[in-house]
Amino acid sequence: MNFLPLSFGAPMVLWGLLALPVIWWLLRLTPPRPQQETFPPLAILARIVKKEETPHQSPWWLTLLRLALAALVILALAAPVFNPREKIAVGGEALAIVMDNGWSSAPDWERRVATATRLINDAKESSVPVIVALTAEKPAQDIGPFDADTAIERLNAAEPRPVPTDRPATYARVADALADMPGATLAVLADGLAGPDDEAAFETLFSAELSDVLWVAPDRLPVVALSDSANEPERFVVTAVRREDEMGPRQVIAHASDERGRRIAETTITFGPGEARARGEMRVPFELRNDFASIGITGEDHAGALRMLDENARRRRVGLLSQHEADQAQPLLSPLYYIQRALGPYADLIRPSDPELTEAIPQLLEQKPAAIVMADVGTLPDSAREALVEWMRAGGTLIRFAGPRLAAADHDEELLPVRLREGERSLGGALSWSEPQSVDDFPAGGPFSDLTPPRDVTVSRQVLAEPSADIVERTWANLADGTPLVTGAARGDGRVILFHVTPEATWSSLPISGSFVEMLRRIVQLSRNQGSLAADQEEQSGRLPPYRMISATGTLVPPGPEAEPLQLAGDAPVTLANPPGLYGSEEGVVAHNLLAPDAQLTALSRPTAPVTMSEARYAFDQSQPLKGPLMAAALALLALDTLAVLWLGGLLQRRPTRRAASTASVLLATALAFSLLVPDNALAQDNPQPGDMEAIEAIAATRIAYVRTGISSVDAISRAGVQGLSRFLAEKTALEPGAPAALDIATDELSFYPLIYWPIDPNAEMPSEEAIARIDAYMQQGGTVLFDTRDQYSSGFGSSGSVSPETQRLRDILSGLNVPPLEPVPDDHVLTKAFYILSEFPGRYRGSDLWVEASAEAESRADRPVRTGDGVSPIMITANDLAGAWAVGSNGEPLLPTVPSDPMQRTYALRAGVNIMMYMLTGNYKSDQVHVPVLLERLGQ
């Protein structure tokens, strides 16, 4: 019996309402209980004047109260239900519920559970067994059969999973269970999304002997998920997908959050009519985009609406390495100046603290950069080279720039994308017929294909690539004459890229153009962040532990007990063992997201069943039984009736007792004695560290150092020679050098000394690779080494005949150094006019040239006393035995004769030493003197 929206479970009880008039008549004739009084004479006399009578029938309000009480009891016994629902008949011998609990079921999970609970409650009345199977659980799940109460408990313990469904495995288990339960009712509670092998899965499920099938699926699935994101040079692009059958237009808000969960950017993604895929752009500064830790969709509470970002979507870490001395006064001449300006806003730049290559390269690799930029670095030590190659093959990007050192060094094909010719190519010089070349259109298949070539850029010098079969494939940028400007090649998982010009504006104007910035940005964006993904043992095994997981509702939670380490090799699928989220540790993570970039959300089609199939909708059970509230109201009325009867009987009429008013106020005053502990603020004196006194002594005065070879006769002459030169400097100049310093290049600090004299002796021990690396770093940081083979009359450094043992030893030492191109001191070099005007640099012997760094880019003009050029030569080589000519005894007399015996030759040797020291201390000041007349003229002097 139904009276919408009210129904009754026992409508026959409502006939009891006809008894209400009889009850009313009986209550009217029933008087209340008379009052009873004891016999206190005084009390009777005091009330004798009052006229109080007991009524002969019940008051009207008490009668009405009792009638309402009787009516509530009758209505409650009729079992009324508000908003009654229609029961779903379970006509089979059992009930099998197959329910999708994948990521898309999270938004309306409670509604799905309510629908399944209604089915189980309806089956409970028929006392049939119930099977409950979820499609996003492990294959070992217990699916029953259960009784109705146990099935509800299992259903309430279930939860949505942040993974796709696995219908084939689950449906196969249900079909096996139904084989022993013929004639069962099957209820399929689907999530509306199609999965792989659905057709075969439904065929397996419907192969059981069924009574009927109930199909429950959402009419529409309004979920929007994120499938891809990209941190592009000018924007951050977010791609979202929805179910393909959603035809109407729709807009959603995608937001970006940092590691603390704060929203720092958002964009609107608009789906047009019939569009299943849409994109949104966040045009915010690059620095802000690199703080993105996750992308989410506002208002969507499922795992597909949250996409995690790892190091590969953020700012790259780039290491910078150069062997040139950084001149703070002239930063534009630094090879890393333009690179820092180009990459500073878009990458995290790191530099080694140690200039030695054996230490600098490992320091950079420890920080796991995405790319390393090497500006004109020539020969690498073997240990550093092996580590660099291993890093590059593991995914690092090596960016190299040409220069004099690279052109003069032995070309390592592993660290270069193409084979290079010896030397360098000059364009537009006095001895060249060609003109400076411009940049041609960028190749279509390269990373710069969509960039506009800089027509105003010209190249006047470059290193040339040897022609090969794959030179076209490896060329990323060309000059107008077809020669490569930028080349690149793969090395394992990484790549090596070479700019065939210098990074400063000496060989070309490319570094001062806007295209240089964009080219470097493109290359860095192509690199892959290395990061510190996990500990070394985890990296070796290729597995990362779970760190933070994405729940089914789209929030980050700690990993559960089911999560297992993620296999890095290949594209690992999203499963219960590897749910979406972050894998790694606090040092670095890898993002494992739910949807692939090409994912599509396809609607699940209703299958064809061999038995009768009916449809239903997901809905909450909104029916509300009223039996309990009505019985509670009846009990409340019964309590009021009881109080009324007691009051009419006089049991509640008592004189009020005198209230005892007592006020007590207690104030608690607690005084806690405390003392302030004043710490001792006495400043601790810094304790002297080992080596401080030696360092203070070394820098207290300008000292000339010499290399201690271990051969007593050679070391004695070197010390006496440096001592003699120091005396001559004190006599002839304002410089007063300190005592000579004997150095062990493997252990002593070299940076305290502007000049190191190194006598070459084949009997001395060959320096170690670390010692040569320290010398190389000393030379690149502004120091100068004067190599003296002392073999002018054997076979000097520049001789073309047989090679002396001293020269051969020198060549072995120089093979481990980044030696720039060398030339004999030109007539207009600063060395010839630093203090004395000299035409040669003799020592104990005469005839050998003094070799210094070639100044190919310096200008030489007739109106200048010396050629213009910056910097000091880091290396000098002679065979004239300078220390032998400088050496004096304790009495001031020369120790060794000159060859030939000429008194002026020793004087010229000392003057050569003075020029070398003045050149080391003052650099190119002679070339700057040409500006003095012009300045005086402008000042009117």
HELIX and SHEET records of a PDB file:
HELIX    1   1 PRO A   11  ALA A   19  5                                   9    
HELIX    2   2 LEU A   20  ARG A   28  1                                   9    
HELIX    3   3 PRO A   41  ALA A   46  1                                   6    
HELIX    4   4 TRP A   60  LEU A   77  1                                  18    
HELIX    5   5 TRP A  103  SER A  105  5                                   3    
HELIX    6   6 TRP A  109  SER A  126  1                                  18    
HELIX    7   7 ALA A  148  ALA A  157  1                                  10    
HELIX    8   8 ARG A  167  LEU A  178  1                                  12    
HELIX    9   9 ASP A  198  LEU A  205  1                                   8    
HELIX   10  10 PHE A  286  ARG A  289  1                                   4    
HELIX   11  11 ALA A  303  ALA A  305  5                                   3    
HELIX   12  12 GLU A  311  ALA A  313  5                                   3    
HELIX   13  13 PRO A  331  LEU A  333  5                                   3    
HELIX   14  14 TYR A  337  LEU A  343  1                                   7    
HELIX   15  15 LEU A  357  GLU A  366  1                                  10    
HELIX   16  16 ASP A  382  ARG A  393  1                                  12    
HELIX   17  17 PRO A  404  ALA A  408  1                                   5    
HELIX   18  18 GLU A  413  LEU A  415  5                                   3    
HELIX   19  19 LEU A  510  ILE A  512  5                                   3    
HELIX   20  20 GLY A  514  LEU A  526  1                                  13    
HELIX   21  21 ASP A  536  SER A  541  1                                   6    
HELIX   22  22 LYS A  627  LEU A  648  1                                  22    
HELIX   23  23 ASP A  692  ILE A  699  1                                   8    
HELIX   24  24 SER A  712  LYS A  732  1                                  21    
HELIX   25  25 GLU A  769  GLN A  780  1                                  12    
HELIX   26  26 GLN A  792  SER A  795  1                                   4    
HELIX   27  27 PRO A  805  LEU A  814  1                                  10    
HELIX   28  28 VAL A  830  THR A  832  5                                   3    
HELIX   29  29 LEU A  882  TRP A  886  1                                   5    
HELIX   30  30 PRO A  903  THR A  922  1                                  20    
HELIX   31  31 TYR A  925  ASP A  928  1                                   4    
HELIX   32  32 HIS A  931  ARG A  938  1                                   8    
SHEET    1   A 4 ASN A   2  PHE A   3  0                                        
SHEET    2   A 4 LEU A   6  PHE A   8 -1                                        
SHEET    3   A 4 PRO A  80  PHE A  82 -1                                        
SHEET    4   A 4 GLN A 624  PRO A 625 -1                                        
SHEET    1   B 5 VAL A 130  LEU A 134  0                                        
SHEET    2   B 5 LEU A  95  MET A  99  1                                        
SHEET    3   B 5 ALA A 184  LEU A 189  1                                        
SHEET    4   B 5 LEU A 210  VAL A 216  1                                        
SHEET    5   B 5 MET A 613  ALA A 616  1                                        
SHEET    1   C 3 VAL A 224  ASN A 231  0                                        
SHEET    2   C 3 PHE A 236  ARG A 242 -1                                        
SHEET    3   C 3 ARG A 277  MET A 282 -1                                        
SHEET    1   D 4 ARG A 263  PHE A 271  0                                        
SHEET    2   D 4 ARG A 250  SER A 257 -1                                        
SHEET    3   D 4 SER A 294  ILE A 297 -1                                        
SHEET    4   D 4 LEU A 306  MET A 308 -1                                        
SHEET    1   E 7 ALA A 347  ILE A 350  0                                        
SHEET    2   E 7 ARG A 316  SER A 322  1                                        
SHEET    3   E 7 ALA A 371  ALA A 375  1                                        
SHEET    4   E 7 THR A 397  PHE A 401  1                                        
SHEET    5   E 7 GLY A 494  PHE A 499  1                                        
SHEET    6   E 7 PRO A 484  ARG A 491 -1                                        
SHEET    7   E 7 THR A 475  ASN A 478 -1                                        
SHEET    1   F 2 ARG A 425  SER A 426  0                                        
SHEET    2   F 2 ARG A 461  GLN A 462 -1                                        
SHEET    1   G 2 GLN A 437  SER A 438  0                                        
SHEET    2   G 2 THR A 458  VAL A 459 -1                                        
SHEET    1   H 2 ARG A 543  LEU A 544  0                                        
SHEET    2   H 2 LEU A 566  GLN A 567 -1                                        
SHEET    1   I 4 LEU A 556  VAL A 557  0                                        
SHEET    2   I 4 PRO A 546  ILE A 550 -1                                        
SHEET    3   I 4 GLY A 581  SER A 585 -1                                        
SHEET    4   I 4 GLY A 588  HIS A 592 -1                                        
SHEET    1   J 5 ALA A 741  LEU A 743  0                                        
SHEET    2   J 5 ALA A 705  VAL A 707  1                                        
SHEET    3   J 5 LEU A 755  PRO A 759  1                                        
SHEET    4   J 5 THR A 784  ASP A 788  1                                        
SHEET    5   J 5 ILE A 875  THR A 878  1                                        
SHEET    1   K 2 LEU A 822  PRO A 824  0                                        
SHEET    2   K 2 TRP A 851  GLU A 853 -1                                        
END                                                                             
